[in-house]
Amino acid sequence: MKNVSVFILLSLLIASCDAPRDRRSAYNKTFNDNQSNTSTSGSAFGNNDSNSDDSTGTSTGGDTTTDTPNTVPDEIKHCKWSADGESNFDESHPHLGEHTICLSTNKKDVWIQVKSPSSDGQVCVIPTHNSGTSSVYIGEPRCLMITNSKKIYKVTLYANRSGYQNFSITGAMVMKDKSYFYPAPFYQYVLTPDAYIYCSQFLDQYKDPTYCEAFKKVGQYIYKAF
C-alpha cells in the first residue's frame, strides 16, 4: 500500500510541476512550474561533474549550429572544440562520452559538441545556480537533437522558474531525455529530466533528500559548473 501511495504521489507531482513533453521546446518561453520560492538548498550533485575523464518535451533542436573549426563564434572561442569530430574534446563522461559543454560570454547560451551523438533521443540542458557543492535548478529543461559530431549545437537557457528569475546561471545539468529505473523511493522508470526536477522540488518542499540520492545513484547525468 505504501509503494502504491508513493507511485501516485510521484505521478501527480511530476504531472503538475513539469511541463508536458510536447511543450519542452527550445522555443517555449513559458515554464509551467507551480513551485514557489522556498530555498536554494537544491541538491548536491557536484560529485558527478565532468571535469575529468574518469568521472562518472519534444524539441525542434538547438537555436543554431555551427561547423568547426573555422566558424566558431567569438563568444565561445574560450572553449575547446574538436575540428574533426574525433579528437580534442574538452571532457569525457560515461553518460555522453567525449564532449565539450561551454557557456557563451553572454551567460545565456550553452553550446555543445559530442563525439558520439545518440540517435535515439534528445539531450536536455537545465540551468542551475550553484553554491558550493549544491545546486538548484532555475529554469525549464531545454532539449535538442545532437546528430553530428562535427557540429556545435547552441541552446538558449532561461532563468524562468517561479521565484528564481533573478538568479544567475552558474551551471547546468545535462542529460539524455531517456527513461531509467530509479530505486527507492521512486520504484519505477522515470525520464531523467523529470526525475531531476521532481527530486529537486521534493527536497525544496519537504527537505527530504532521498529522491535526489536515488537520482544521483543512477548517475545518468552530467553536472557542469561554469
N, C-alpha and C positions, 0 to 999 in steps of 0.2 A: 504493500500500500504506500509506503514511504517513497519507493522508487517511482511509482506512478505519479505521486504528487510532485516530485522533483521534475519529472518529464513534462507535466502540464505547466508548471511554473516557468520552466525554461522556454517552452514553446511560446507561451503568452508574452514573456518579456522580450524575446527576440522579435516576435511579430510586431510589438508595439514600439520598440526602441530603434530598430534598424530599418533603413529604407528598403522598400521592396526591390528585388533583384533586377526587375526591368527598369528601375529608376536609378540604379547605381551607375551613372553615366559620367563621362568626362565633361559633359555639357550640362549636367544637372546643377543648378545653382541653389537648390533648396535641400536642406538636410533635415529629414523628419526625425527629430530626437526629442522625446518628451522628458528627458532627464534635465533637472535643474542643476545649477552650480552647487555642488556640495563640498568638494575638496579637490585638492590637486595631488592627492596621495598616489593615484594611478597604480600601476603595478611594476614591480622591479624586474624588467626584462633585460637589463644591461649585460647580464652574463651570456646572452645569446647573440652578441653583436657579431659583425662580420669583419673585425679588424685583423684577423689572422687567418691563414689558410686552413688551420685545423679547428676553427670554431664551428662549433657545431651551428544585383545588378548586371547587368549587361552593359558593356561599354562599347563605344564606337572606336575606341583606340585612343592613343595619345593625341594631343593637340598638334604636334609637329614631330617629324622625324628628320634626321639629317644623316647623310653618309659620312663616313670617316675615310681618311684623316683630314682632307683639305677643306671641309666645310664646317668644322667645329665652331660654333658661335663663340664670340668673345666671352660671353657670360659664363661659360663652362670650361674655358681653357685652363683653369687652375686644376682641373681634374685629369686623371689618367685614362686614356681611351685606347682601344685596340684598333689599329689601322687595317688589319687583315681579318678580324673576327676570330682569330685563333690564339693570339698571344697579347701580352702587355695589359691584361685586365688588372684592375686595382685590387680586387679581393676575391676570395673563394669561400663558398659556404655550401654544405650539403643540400640545402633547400633549393638553391638556384644554380649551383655550380659557380664557375668563374664569371665575374660580373664587375661592373662599375655602377655605383649609385652616387649621384652628385647633385647638390643643391646649387641652383643658379645664384648669381650675385644679386638677383632681385629678391631672393629669400622666399619665393613662392613656387617656382618651377623646379621640379625634380626631373633629372634626365637619367635614363637607364640604358645600359648596354649589357647584353647577356650572351655568353659564348654558345650555350646550348639551349636555344629557345624551346619552349614546350608548346606543342600544337593542340593540346587537349584542354586548354583553359587560359583564362586571363591572369595577369599579375595585378594585385591591388596594393596601393600605397595609402597609408593612413597617417596624417600629420600628427605629431606629438609635441608636447612641451615637456622638457626633461629637467629634473632637479636631482643631481647626484646620480644614484643608480635607479631612480624611479622615473616613470613617465606617465603622462595622462594623455589620452587622445583628445584632440581639439577640433576635429573636423571629420567630414564624411570620407569613407573609402573611395578612392579614385582608381578605377580598374581599366586595364588596356591589354590588348593582344600584342605580344612581342614575338615576331616571327623571323627576323633576320639578324644574324649575329654581327653584320657589318653596319647596321644602323643604330643610331642613338635615338631613343624614344623620350619624348617630353610629356609630362603630365603636370597640370597646374593644381596645386593644393589650396584648400580654403580652410581657414580657421573659423568655421561656421557652426560649431556645436554651441547650443544654447548655454550662455554663461561663460563661454571661453573665447569669445570673439576677439578680445584684446590680448590674448596670449600669442607670443611669437612662436614660429615653427623652428624648433631646435633639433628635431629628429623625426624619424619616420619608422613605422612598422611596415615591412614589405613582405607579402605572402601570396602564394598562389590561391586563386579562388576555387579551392577544391575541398571536398569533404574528407575528414579523417575521423577515426574513432577516438573520442576523448573519454578517459576513465572517470571514476567518481570525482566530483558529484554530477558530471554530465551524463555518463552512462549511455552515450549514443554517438552516432556520426553527426558532425556539425560542420558546415562550411567554415573555413578558417577565419575569414574576416568577422563572421557572426560570432564565433567563439571568443575572439578577442574583444569585440565591442561588449558582449554580454559580461565577460569576466570583469572588465573594467568598470562597468556600471554596477555590477553586484558588489564590487569592492568599495566603490564610492558610496553606495546607498546603505550597505549593511556592514561595512568594514570586515567582510569575510573574504579572505584571500584564497579559499580552496579552489574556486573555478580558475583563477589565474595560475595557481600552482599546477592544475591539470593541463592548462593550455601550454605552460612552459615545459612540462614534462614531455608532451608530444613533440614539441620543438620544431614544428613546421612553419617557421617564420624567420625573418631577419630583422634585427633591430639595428638601425643605422643612426648614429649620432652625427649631427652636422657641426 
